[in-house]
Amino acid sequence: MDNLAGATKTAIIAPIPEAEAVVGPFRHVLDHTASWPVPAHITVLYPFLMPYRITKSVIDDLRACLATVPAFTCTFSRVAWFGQDVMWLAPDPDAPFRTLTEAGVRQFPECPPYQGAHPDPTPHLTVGSTHLADLPSMQQAATELEAELPIQARIDRVRLIAGSDTPGSWRTVSEFTLPTA
């Protein structure tokens, strides 16, 4: 698969295009993944399989397990924090995102979320982290961002993406449409 060339990692994400106009300017300054370029998203499963393991069969299996979760809507109406290191938007409801992760783990048990470090990860849309910004800058951004909320989003697709830590390296390997309820 050509879109895996040079990749060292893969992930499954739910892109949130409705959030891009609001969070994009903040992510550009505060979130290192924005330069990869990974769009505004909620992570479903990371890390996923090593790129050399991605085959048509894996993509078919992924499509089948994701097809068990119907498309849904959510609202991002609050800024939250993981300690003082990561600022993020909380989706409401978050249960469908958890269901997507659970479906992925059932199909690919060798890929626990965050390598098992967070067995029940909190669904979140990262806006910034101290990898790229200082705390006062992130706190100012959080205040400005709260004024732009809420953001309504329709989650009707999930992507398998691949890349490395090199800016500009991440790209879509496959996109999966969630069934309508």
N, C-alpha and C positions, 0 to 999 in steps of 0.2 A: 504494500500500500504506500503510494507516494507521499501521502500526507503524514506519514510516520517517520520519514527520513530525518535524522538528526534529533529525534525526540528521545528524552531520557525518562519521561514520566507521562502518565495519563491520568485523567480525572473524568468524573461524570458530574455535570453541572446542570442546573435549571437556570437558563438565562432569564434575566428580568429586564427586557428592553424598555418597559414603561418607566423604569427607575433611572435609566441612563442619563436623561437630560438633567435630572436633579442631582444625582450622585456623581456623575461623570467628572465635573470640574473638581470636586473634592477628592475623588479617587486618583485623579491625575497627579495630584500633589501629595496625597497621604497614603496611597496604597501601591506597593511595589508591583502587584500583579497587573495593574492597569497598563504597565509598559510592556507586558509580555505578548500581545495584548489579550487579556482575558476580560470579557465583558462583565458588567454588573450581573451577579448571579448568586444563587445559593448552591453550595456544594452538596451533591448527593452522595458521592463516594470518592474519597481521595486518601491515599493514592489508590489507583485502580491497578490493573495488570501492567506489567512492564511492556513497553511498546512492541517488542519482538513477539509477545504472546497474543497480540491482537490479530485475529483471523476472521474470516467471514463467519465461521461457526460461533465465535465469541460474540460478534455483532448480532447474529441471529438470536443467540441466547439472551443477550441484553435486551434486544427489542421485545422478545417474548415476556421477560419478567417485568419490564416497564409497562407493557400493555395491560398489566393487571391493575394499574392505578389510573383512574379517570382524570381528565383535565379538571382544573379547579381555579378559583379566584382567591386572591388574598389581598390584604391591606398592610402596608407598612406605615404605621402611625406613631412609632416611637424609636428614639435612638437609645441604644443600650451599650454596655461596655463589658468586656472581659477584663476584669481588674482595671488597670490604667494603661493597658497595652494595646487593646484593640477596640475600636469604635465600630458599631454595626447597627443595621436596621433590623428590627424584629418583625417577622411575618405573622399575620394573624388571619387564619389559623396556621399553626405550624405542623399540625398532625399529618397533612398530606405529604409534606416534605419528609417527615419521619418514615412514612409508609414507603416512599420511593427508596429511601436508604435501606429500609428493612428488606424490600424486594430485591435490591441489588446484592445485599449480604446473603440472603437465602440462596440466590443463584451462584454467587461467587464468594463462598465462606472464607476463602483465603485472602479476601480483601476487606478486613474490618475497617471501619472508619478511622482515619488518622492512625493506622497501624495498631489499633486497639488502645491508643492513649486516651480516647474519649469514646467509650463503648456506646453511650447514648448522647451523641453530639447535639448541641442546640442549633437548629436551623437559623442561619443568619446571613445577611448580605453585608460583607465587610466593606466599610467605607475608608478606614485608615488604621494604621498601626505605627507603633514606635520604631518599626523597621525603617521607616522613611521620614517620620515627622516627630516633633517633640510634643509633649503632653499639652502645653498651652495652645499650640496651633490646633491640635485635635479638639480641645475643649471649645475653642472659638468656632471651629467648623461645625461641631455638634449643635451649638446654639443657632448658627445660621441655617443648618440643615433642618432643625426642628420647625422652623418657620415655613418650610416648603412642604411639610407633610400634611395630610396623608398622600400616599401613592397607592393607587389601585393597580393590580396586575392580574393578568390571566396567564396561568401556567399551563401551557398546552404542548410543550415540547421539552425534551431533555437532550443534551449533547454529550457525546464522548469527545473529549479534546486531548491533544497531545502536544508536548513541547518540552522545554528545559528552562533553566533559570536565566537564559539569555533573552534580553528584550526583543520583542517581535517574533519569537519562536513558536508560540502556541497557535494552533489551528484546529478547526473542527475535523474530526475523523468521520463521524456519523451523527446524524440528527434523528431523533425518534419522536414521532408525534404521539401524544397521549390520547387515548380514546375519549370521545365525548360521553358524558354521563347520561 
